[in-house]
Amino acid sequence: MRRFLALFVLTLGAVSVLCGPATAASPVLSIVMPRGAQRGTDAVLLFNGGRLADVQEVLPYYPGIAVKKFEVVSDAQLKVTVTVAADCRLGEHAFRVRTATGVSDLRTFWVGALPSVDERELNSQFESPQPITLNTTVHGVIDNEDVDYFVVECKKGQRLAVEIEGLRLGEQFWDPYVAILDAKRFELATSDDSSLLGQDAGCAIVVPADGKYVVQVRESAYGGNGGCHYRLHVGTFPRPTAVVPAGGKPGEELEVRFVGDPAGEIKQKIKLPAAADAQFRVHCQTPDGISPTGFKFRVADLPGVVESGANITSQAATPGTAPGAFHGVVSKPGETKYFKFAAKKGQVFDIHCYARRLGSPLDPVMYVGHANNGAVIAANDDAVGPDSYIRFTAPEDKEYLVWVHDHLKKGAPDYFFRIELSPVAASTSTGIPKVDGNNVSNQDRQVVAVPKGNRFATMVNVNRADWGGPAVVGFDALPAGLAFAAEPVEPGLAAVPVVFEAKADAPTGGRLADLRATPADPKVAAATSTNLDVNFCIGLNNTPFHRLYTDRLAIAVTDAAPYSIEVIEPKAPVLQNGSMNLKVVAKRAAGFKGPITVFPLFTPPGMGIQGSAVIPENATETVLPMNAAGNAAARKWKTAVTAVGDAGKGPVWVSSQLFTLEVAPPFVALAQERAAVEQGKVTPVFCKVTVATPFQGEAVVRLLGLPAKATTPELKITKDTKDVTFNVTTEAGTPAGKHGLFCQVVITHNGESLAQSAGGNELRVDVPLSPKPAAVAAKPATPAPAQPAAPAQPKRLSRLEQLRLDQEEREKAAKAGQPAPAPKADAPKK
């Protein structure tokens, strides 16, 4: 109980840090306890979090777990009774909680084959281990510097296998370590990380003699805390580390070999599902038990072959077909495995080597080359994580080789792999972007919760592979009373705003929906899938160490929100190099006076929109300043504004309607001439005006960028104005040097105020020339005669005045038949 309470407080603190004060989901689900259960049993689970009292539904993601009932213990806890089917898939399962006000984060729960017991304290010494029976799962926790010991009775020749689920439980970033020791404390097997289990650990032995054996569990660096829960499986179950072949055809029944178990190779017949399933795993099963963790297994409609074993040279390459799949093992250090296939000129194949993605320790380097001489055509290392990928186009009709070795030339009997040669096929993957890209573990707004009579908006990612053109977003089904609006995803874009709207009388309800994106052109075929990434454990450099990919989006209709927002759609475009304000208006329910923060959902390319703005307490509107760069595309965009407010129970998100933003070319262009002036003087700045789009009335033109202590009045122009001149007045303290100037033009169009930048040039401010010093004469014995008056200092002309003067002199010289004088634009006139 002490550990549980510590974890509960820690977890709630972690949630507040991750989610911050503006969490999207009304309910919070932070952890499910206990962390797992045996299949074929009923289990009573505690769902811990916050804002759970108005629970309406518990949503399991995968078949095999049925929710029998749930009851509210407190606003922070639910008691949920589930039935785990006898044939439930072993491993990780996922839940969300739907309340009247939203949908929770996703949390996981693990299903195992063994009955479970709880760890008891006072098991931290080798001399006093906790006794358990074989074929048991222990639920425990590792505190700081904690070491847990368990003892089992074993018979000679038995398999003693150990496997831990620790980091994979998705609570804390920690690194479990397990060991099997004999009664004299000699280590018989140890494990830290593994290719199949990631940061988690597993090992197995064949028991050498009757007696007691001790299993040790700790954090690899002797760390830990109250959140480092684990599920420790101890039993006689098989623990292989490889499977060959590593894939098959849908619906196929085939025999596989499991390799790496201490008792030797195990053969087993398996039945593959009728369609590919990202959650499908192959578990090794014998009369002694079933392995807790299964192998990811490729299910693809490709004929497959298994290597001959002698295919360690190009001449002995194992033959296969293309399309097709090749299976093998790099069984020794320095070994390379070869396969050959025939292809026609111009045939294109995607060639994937699956190794690490399936739990193999192999780090493959893959090559494709000519079968007759072994010349390399293409090679790859680490295209998909450590795995390899090549897109290969056959240059002619002939036989080709594909071969693979380990990056460090390692090898062992469990360095298995599968190579797939498949035709290029168009596909589309959809998802919801992280709203906090710097925090990949944040699940904020990864669900759709739409208040009755209101709207909710999200961006939808659409990633095309091997096809182009517009894509249309859709769903297999939505909750009753809910509709959505979205524009087609244009070529070159990978995301689109989607706005959901619920009727005022829509019933509260939810579902896990397939999010689809299909080609707008019915002649184009592309498979579509949902790929929502949930990251649980984050390590150094924000690297996910355990993540779950789900194939459905949680969508719900919730209770009414205390406010709604509307964008006053601009009647005029945003001009390139221009700016304007976007007005957002809130409608408040009676009694709701709190502040509302609004955010732009989508900023079109080339535009900038202020990141947020606040509608103050009791107020009903605010503005979001926005601008467009000079190279922003001149076109119309659909977007929305989202908002969050808290009426006392928790933050609630809504959105505006889907509205149009238009970017247009500037109405006015200004060609500004360079100018120069002495401190304390006045100079004209001349601008030529070109009106590209006629406008009504007068526009205001301001000269911006002037240095301190330099001023000029704003001017007005009409659609017929050809030029304007700003008279810039400087002071003695105006900073000398070159200063960049530009103009701002403010035009009223369709009742909207449009501001744009135009022109641009330079103002040079000079320090006045010093007067020539007077000659000092010797004091005469007699009065000196009067000296003539000193000549006047030359007057410095502005650059424009000097240019005009130079032109006049050139014209005079031309009339007189004399050569033109050199320009004096930067010299003072005497």
SEVOTOR-418569 format. One record per residue (C-alpha): x, y, z. Coordinates in steps of 0.2 Angstrom, whole numbers. Example, Ala and Ser with C-alpha at 12.3 -4.5 7.8 and 13.67 -1.06 7.14 Angstrom:
// SEVOTOR-418569
> 62; -22; 39
> 68; -5; 36
// end
This chain:
// SEVOTOR-418569
> 0; 0; 0
> 14; 12; 4
> 22; 9; -13
> 5; 11; -22
> 1; 27; -13
> 18; 34; -18
> 16; 29; -36
> -1; 37; -36
> 5; 53; -30
> 20; 52; -42
> 10; 48; -57
> -3; 62; -54
> 12; 74; -52
> 20; 67; -68
> 3; 69; -77
> 2; 87; -72
> 20; 90; -78
> 17; 82; -95
> 0; 89; -98
> 2; 107; -90
> -13; 118; -86
> -21; 116; -103
> -24; 98; -105
> -36; 94; -119
> -45; 78; -112
> -57; 81; -98
> -53; 64; -89
> -36; 58; -85
> -31; 40; -84
> -13; 39; -77
> -12; 20; -73
> -21; 4; -72
> -18; -8; -57
> -13; -22; -56
> -3; -21; -71
> -9; -37; -79
> -19; -53; -76
> -20; -71; -82
> -31; -75; -97
> -46; -85; -94
> -50; -76; -77
> -60; -61; -71
> -50; -47; -64
> -54; -32; -54
> -44; -17; -59
> -41; 0; -52
> -41; 14; -65
> -32; 29; -57
> -32; 47; -63
> -43; 62; -61
> -60; 68; -66
> -67; 51; -68
> -83; 52; -58
> -94; 55; -73
> -88; 39; -82
> -99; 32; -95
> -89; 19; -104
> -72; 10; -103
> -65; 7; -121
> -54; -8; -123
> -44; -7; -140
> -42; -26; -144
> -53; -41; -143
> -52; -54; -129
> -56; -42; -114
> -74; -38; -110
> -79; -25; -97
> -92; -33; -85
> -95; -18; -74
> -87; -2; -67
> -90; 8; -52
> -84; 25; -46
> -73; 24; -30
> -69; 43; -31
> -66; 56; -44
> -49; 50; -45
> -52; 31; -46
> -63; 18; -54
> -65; 0; -50
> -67; -10; -66
> -71; -28; -68
> -66; -37; -84
> -66; -54; -91
> -51; -60; -100
> -55; -73; -112
> -46; -90; -112
> -40; -87; -129
> -36; -68; -127
> -20; -63; -136
> -5; -63; -124
> 4; -46; -121
> 0; -28; -121
> -18; -22; -122
> -25; -4; -121
> -39; 5; -113
> -47; 23; -113
> -60; 30; -102
> -75; 39; -109
> -84; 51; -97
> -98; 64; -100
> -85; 77; -103
> -71; 69; -114
> -60; 54; -117
> -44; 49; -107
> -27; 46; -112
> -23; 28; -117
> -15; 16; -104
> -10; -2; -106
> -13; -18; -97
> -4; -35; -99
> -12; -52; -102
> -2; -67; -97
> -4; -86; -96
> 1; -89; -78
> -7; -85; -62
> 0; -71; -52
> 6; -67; -35
> 11; -51; -27
> 29; -47; -21
> 31; -47; -2
> 44; -36; 6
> 59; -43; 16
> 64; -52; 0
> 79; -40; -3
> 92; -52; 3
> 99; -67; -5
> 97; -77; 11
> 79; -73; 13
> 71; -74; -4
> 52; -75; -7
> 46; -93; -11
> 36; -95; -26
> 30; -110; -36
> 35; -113; -54
> 24; -106; -68
> 20; -90; -58
> 19; -72; -63
> 25; -60; -49
> 19; -42; -48
> 32; -31; -40
> 41; -15; -39
> 59; -9; -38
> 63; 5; -27
> 80; 14; -27
> 94; 2; -24
> 81; -12; -22
> 85; -30; -26
> 71; -43; -26
> 75; -62; -24
> 63; -76; -27
> 66; -95; -24
> 59; -110; -33
> 61; -128; -32
> 67; -137; -48
> 71; -154; -54
> 86; -159; -64
> 83; -158; -83
> 68; -145; -81
> 69; -129; -90
> 69; -114; -79
> 64; -98; -89
> 63; -80; -83
> 56; -65; -92
> 51; -48; -85
> 40; -34; -91
> 46; -18; -84
> 50; -4; -95
> 36; -11; -107
> 23; -7; -94
> 25; 11; -100
> 26; 19; -83
> 44; 24; -80
> 60; 24; -90
> 71; 11; -81
> 82; -4; -86
> 77; -21; -78
> 90; -34; -75
> 87; -53; -70
> 98; -67; -65
> 96; -85; -61
> 107; -91; -47
> 110; -108; -38
> 109; -111; -20
> 128; -106; -18
> 125; -89; -27
> 133; -94; -43
> 126; -85; -58
> 119; -98; -70
> 111; -85; -82
> 109; -66; -83
> 101; -54; -94
> 100; -35; -96
> 93; -30; -113
> 88; -41; -127
> 83; -39; -146
> 66; -47; -143
> 62; -38; -126
> 71; -21; -129
> 76; -14; -112
> 67; -28; -103
> 76; -45; -99
> 74; -63; -100
> 85; -79; -99
> 83; -98; -96
> 93; -113; -91
> 91; -132; -91
> 92; -136; -72
> 108; -145; -68
> 102; -153; -52
> 88; -155; -41
> 86; -141; -28
> 82; -123; -25
> 86; -109; -38
> 85; -90; -35
> 79; -77; -47
> 86; -60; -44
> 77; -44; -50
> 85; -26; -50
> 87; -11; -60
> 103; -13; -70
> 112; 2; -62
> 103; -1; -45
> 91; 14; -48
> 72; 13; -46
> 58; 21; -38
> 40; 18; -33
> 34; 19; -51
> 46; 5; -57
> 33; -9; -58
> 36; -26; -65
> 28; -42; -70
> 41; -57; -68
> 37; -73; -76
> 45; -88; -69
> 42; -106; -75
> 46; -120; -87
> 39; -111; -102
> 50; -111; -118
> 61; -95; -121
> 67; -96; -139
> 76; -81; -146
> 73; -83; -165
> 59; -90; -177
> 62; -97; -195
> 53; -93; -206
> 48; -76; -199
> 33; -74; -210
> 20; -82; -221
> 4; -79; -232
> -13; -74; -225
> -23; -89; -218
> -8; -101; -221
> -4; -115; -209
> 15; -118; -209
> 28; -126; -198
> 41; -115; -190
> 57; -118; -180
> 60; -109; -164
> 79; -107; -160
> 89; -101; -145
> 80; -111; -131
> 92; -119; -119
> 83; -136; -122
> 86; -136; -140
> 76; -132; -156
> 57; -133; -156
> 46; -136; -171
> 28; -130; -171
> 14; -128; -183
> 5; -111; -183
> -10; -104; -192
> -9; -87; -198
> -23; -74; -198
> -33; -71; -214
> -26; -53; -215
> -11; -44; -209
> -13; -38; -191
> 0; -27; -182
> -3; -35; -166
> -1; -53; -171
> 13; -62; -162
> 19; -80; -164
> 22; -88; -147
> 32; -104; -144
> 21; -117; -135
> 25; -134; -128
> 18; -145; -115
> 29; -136; -103
> 20; -119; -106
> 20; -104; -118
> 33; -90; -120
> 26; -74; -113
> 33; -63; -127
> 29; -68; -145
> 38; -64; -161
> 32; -51; -173
> 27; -61; -188
> 26; -54; -206
> 9; -59; -214
> 10; -54; -233
> 4; -63; -249
> 21; -68; -255
> 28; -85; -259
> 42; -89; -247
> 57; -100; -246
> 69; -105; -232
> 88; -105; -235
> 97; -121; -239
> 110; -117; -226
> 124; -119; -239
> 120; -102; -247
> 135; -94; -240
> 142; -90; -257
> 135; -82; -273
> 137; -99; -282
> 126; -108; -269
> 113; -95; -268
> 95; -101; -263
> 83; -99; -277
> 67; -90; -275
> 54; -80; -284
> 51; -61; -286
> 39; -56; -279
> 43; -67; -265
> 51; -69; -248
> 68; -77; -242
> 71; -83; -224
> 87; -87; -216
> 100; -85; -202
> 117; -77; -201
> 123; -91; -190
> 141; -88; -188
> 152; -72; -187
> 158; -66; -204
> 144; -76; -213
> 134; -69; -228
> 118; -77; -235
> 114; -77; -253
> 98; -79; -263
> 94; -77; -281
> 79; -73; -291
> 74; -69; -309
> 67; -52; -315
> 62; -44; -331
> 69; -28; -337
> 60; -13; -329
> 52; -23; -315
> 52; -13; -299
> 53; -21; -282
> 53; -14; -264
> 66; -25; -255
> 65; -25; -236
> 76; -35; -224
> 66; -37; -208
> 77; -41; -193
> 77; -29; -179
> 59; -25; -183
> 55; -44; -179
> 66; -45; -163
> 82; -52; -171
> 99; -46; -165
> 105; -45; -183
> 110; -28; -189
> 108; -31; -208
> 118; -24; -222
> 109; -29; -239
> 115; -29; -257
> 107; -32; -274
> 118; -37; -288
> 121; -48; -304
> 120; -66; -302
> 133; -70; -316
> 147; -60; -308
> 141; -53; -291
> 143; -35; -296
> 134; -24; -284
> 119; -14; -291
> 113; -7; -275
> 117; -8; -256
> 109; -1; -240
> 112; -1; -221
> 100; 7; -208
> 86; 13; -220
> 72; 8; -207
> 81; 9; -190
> 95; -4; -191
> 85; -13; -205
> 89; -11; -223
> 78; -6; -238
> 82; -5; -257
> 70; 0; -271
> 77; -10; -286
> 73; -8; -304
> 79; -23; -315
> 90; -16; -329
> 88; -31; -340
> 80; -49; -341
> 91; -60; -330
> 95; -67; -313
> 100; -57; -299
> 106; -59; -281
> 101; -52; -265
> 113; -55; -250
> 114; -50; -232
> 127; -50; -218
> 128; -42; -201
> 135; -24; -200
> 149; -29; -188
> 151; -46; -196
> 143; -54; -181
> 133; -70; -182
> 124; -83; -171
> 110; -96; -172
> 97; -83; -168
> 102; -69; -180
> 87; -73; -191
> 80; -62; -205
> 66; -61; -218
> 69; -52; -235
> 54; -47; -245
> 53; -43; -263
> 37; -35; -266
> 29; -25; -280
> 28; -6; -277
> 11; -3; -270
> 2; 14; -266
> -3; 17; -248
> -8; 30; -236
> -5; 32; -218
> -15; 44; -207
> -13; 50; -189
> -15; 65; -177
> 1; 76; -175
> 8; 79; -158
> 2; 96; -152
> 18; 97; -142
> 32; 91; -154
> 45; 94; -140
> 37; 81; -129
> 34; 65; -139
> 26; 57; -124
> 12; 70; -122
> -5; 63; -127
> -14; 80; -127
> -28; 81; -140
> -24; 64; -147
> -43; 61; -146
> -58; 70; -153
> -70; 75; -140
> -85; 86; -147
> -96; 95; -135
> -115; 95; -139
> -120; 109; -150
> -102; 114; -153
> -86; 110; -163
> -69; 102; -161
> -55; 103; -173
> -39; 94; -176
> -26; 92; -189
> -25; 75; -198
> -8; 69; -205
> -9; 61; -222
> 7; 52; -228
> 6; 46; -246
> 18; 32; -252
> 20; 29; -271
> 5; 40; -277
> 1; 59; -278
> -14; 69; -281
> -28; 75; -269
> -33; 64; -254
> -50; 64; -246
> -51; 61; -227
> -65; 50; -220
> -71; 38; -206
> -78; 21; -206
> -92; 28; -194
> -95; 42; -181
> -105; 43; -166
> -123; 48; -168
> -126; 66; -171
> -108; 70; -176
> -102; 76; -193
> -86; 83; -200
> -79; 95; -213
> -62; 95; -222
> -55; 100; -238
> -46; 87; -249
> -28; 86; -245
> -19; 94; -259
> -3; 87; -268
> 12; 92; -259
> 3; 94; -242
> 4; 81; -229
> -10; 88; -217
> -27; 95; -217
> -38; 104; -204
> -54; 94; -199
> -68; 101; -190
> -81; 90; -181
> -98; 97; -176
> -111; 89; -164
> -129; 93; -165
> -137; 101; -149
> -147; 85; -146
> -134; 72; -150
> -133; 59; -137
> -116; 57; -128
> -107; 42; -134
> -91; 37; -142
> -82; 24; -153
> -64; 19; -159
> -65; 24; -177
> -54; 20; -192
> -47; 36; -199
> -45; 35; -218
> -37; 45; -232
> -41; 39; -250
> -37; 46; -267
> -49; 58; -273
> -47; 51; -290
> -57; 34; -290
> -45; 27; -303
> -31; 28; -291
> -30; 13; -279
> -21; 15; -262
> -22; 5; -246
> -26; 16; -231
> -22; 13; -213
> -22; 23; -196
> -6; 24; -187
> -7; 33; -170
> 9; 34; -160
> 8; 33; -141
> 25; 35; -133
> 26; 29; -115
> 44; 29; -110
> 56; 42; -116
> 75; 42; -114
> 89; 52; -118
> 87; 65; -132
> 68; 63; -131
> 70; 45; -138
> 55; 34; -136
> 60; 17; -128
> 43; 10; -128
> 28; 15; -139
> 12; 8; -145
> 4; 10; -162
> -15; 10; -162
> -25; 9; -178
> -41; 18; -172
> -45; 36; -166
> -56; 38; -151
> -70; 50; -155
> -84; 55; -143
> -99; 67; -141
> -98; 75; -124
> -109; 86; -113
> -111; 104; -118
> -97; 116; -116
> -99; 133; -107
> -94; 143; -122
> -92; 142; -141
> -81; 152; -153
> -84; 159; -170
> -71; 167; -182
> -77; 183; -191
> -71; 177; -208
> -61; 191; -217
> -70; 199; -232
> -53; 204; -239
> -37; 195; -242
> -21; 195; -232
> -8; 204; -244
> 9; 197; -248
> 21; 207; -237
> 5; 212; -228
> -4; 210; -211
> -21; 210; -204
> -30; 205; -188
> -42; 189; -187
> -56; 193; -175
> -62; 178; -164
> -79; 180; -155
> -85; 170; -140
> -102; 166; -135
> -103; 162; -116
> -116; 151; -107
> -125; 159; -92
> -113; 160; -77
> -97; 157; -87
> -85; 172; -85
> -68; 164; -86
> -54; 168; -98
> -53; 159; -115
> -37; 156; -124
> -38; 154; -143
> -25; 146; -154
> -23; 145; -173
> -25; 127; -178
> -16; 128; -195
> -5; 142; -202
> -4; 141; -221
> 14; 140; -229
> 21; 157; -230
> 10; 165; -217
> 12; 169; -199
> -1; 169; -186
> 1; 174; -168
> 3; 158; -157
> -11; 163; -145
> -23; 176; -139
> -34; 178; -123
> -52; 183; -123
> -51; 191; -105
> -63; 187; -91
> -81; 193; -95
> -75; 198; -113
> -82; 191; -129
> -68; 194; -142
> -50; 195; -146
> -39; 196; -162
> -25; 185; -169
> -13; 196; -179
> -7; 188; -195
> 4; 191; -210
> 10; 184; -226
> 27; 184; -233
> 31; 191; -250
> 33; 173; -257
> 17; 166; -249
> 6; 158; -262
> -8; 169; -268
> -23; 157; -265
> -37; 153; -253
> -34; 141; -238
> -46; 133; -226
> -42; 133; -207
> -49; 135; -190
> -46; 142; -173
> -46; 131; -157
> -50; 137; -139
> -48; 131; -121
> -57; 137; -106
> -61; 130; -89
> -78; 132; -81
> -71; 124; -64
> -71; 106; -67
> -57; 105; -80
> -51; 112; -97
> -63; 110; -112
> -58; 112; -130
> -69; 119; -144
> -66; 126; -161
> -72; 138; -173
> -80; 134; -190
> -69; 130; -205
> -66; 147; -213
> -57; 154; -227
> -41; 164; -227
> -35; 171; -244
> -18; 177; -248
> -17; 190; -263
> -3; 200; -271
> 0; 218; -265
> -12; 231; -271
> 1; 244; -272
> 20; 244; -277
> 32; 258; -272
> 49; 261; -280
> 58; 272; -267
> 74; 282; -271
> 90; 282; -261
> 91; 298; -251
> 105; 307; -241
> 104; 321; -228
> 115; 331; -216
> 110; 330; -197
> 98; 345; -193
> 93; 346; -211
> 77; 341; -222
> 78; 330; -237
> 65; 323; -248
> 62; 304; -251
> 54; 301; -267
> 43; 286; -271
> 35; 281; -287
> 18; 273; -285
> 11; 258; -295
> -7; 253; -291
> -9; 234; -296
> -26; 232; -289
> -38; 248; -289
> -45; 252; -272
> -59; 264; -267
> -55; 280; -257
> -38; 285; -250
> -24; 274; -243
> -12; 279; -230
> 6; 278; -233
> 19; 278; -219
> 38; 279; -221
> 45; 267; -208
> 63; 263; -202
> 68; 281; -199
> 82; 283; -186
> 79; 291; -170
> 75; 310; -171
> 70; 309; -189
> 52; 312; -193
> 40; 313; -208
> 21; 315; -209
> 11; 301; -216
> 4; 303; -234
> -12; 298; -243
> -14; 291; -260
> -28; 286; -271
> -28; 273; -285
> -23; 287; -297
> -8; 293; -288
> 8; 291; -297
> 21; 297; -285
> 23; 303; -267
> 37; 313; -258
> 41; 312; -240
> 50; 326; -232
> 61; 319; -219
> 66; 331; -205
> 82; 327; -195
> 89; 334; -179
> 107; 337; -174
> 106; 321; -164
> 100; 310; -178
> 112; 295; -179
> 124; 296; -193
> 125; 281; -205
> 115; 271; -217
> 97; 267; -212
> 85; 255; -221
> 68; 262; -225
> 52; 254; -231
> 34; 260; -233
> 18; 253; -225
> 2; 256; -235
> -15; 254; -226
> -30; 251; -238
> -48; 249; -233
> -55; 236; -244
> -73; 228; -241
> -73; 236; -224
> -57; 228; -219
> -41; 237; -215
> -26; 229; -225
> -8; 233; -221
> 6; 229; -233
> 24; 233; -234
> 31; 241; -250
> 46; 249; -257
> 62; 249; -247
> 79; 258; -249
> 92; 268; -239
> 93; 285; -230
> 111; 291; -227
> 113; 303; -213
> 129; 313; -214
> 138; 323; -201
> 140; 341; -207
> 157; 347; -214
> 167; 356; -201
> 171; 374; -206
> 189; 378; -212
> 200; 384; -198
> 205; 403; -199
> 224; 407; -202
> 233; 413; -186
> 244; 429; -190
> 258; 436; -180
> 253; 450; -169
> 258; 466; -179
> 267; 481; -171
> 255; 492; -180
> 236; 488; -184
> 235; 476; -198
> 224; 480; -213
> 207; 472; -214
> 206; 454; -220
> 194; 449; -233
> 178; 439; -228
> 180; 420; -228
> 171; 411; -242
> 154; 403; -238
> 155; 384; -234
> 148; 373; -249
> 130; 368; -247
> 127; 349; -247
> 114; 344; -259
> 102; 329; -257
> 106; 314; -268
> 91; 318; -278
> 96; 336; -280
> 113; 331; -285
> 107; 319; -298
> 96; 332; -306
> 110; 344; -306
> 122; 331; -315
> 109; 328; -328
> 107; 347; -331
> 126; 349; -333
> 127; 334; -345
> 113; 341; -356
> 122; 358; -357
> 138; 349; -362
> 129; 340; -375
> 122; 356; -383
> 139; 364; -383
> 147; 348; -391
> 158; 345; -375
> 161; 328; -367
> 149; 324; -352
> 157; 329; -335
> 159; 315; -322
> 144; 312; -310
> 145; 320; -293
> 131; 312; -285
> 140; 309; -269
> 150; 326; -269
> 144; 343; -262
> 141; 357; -273
> 152; 372; -271
// end
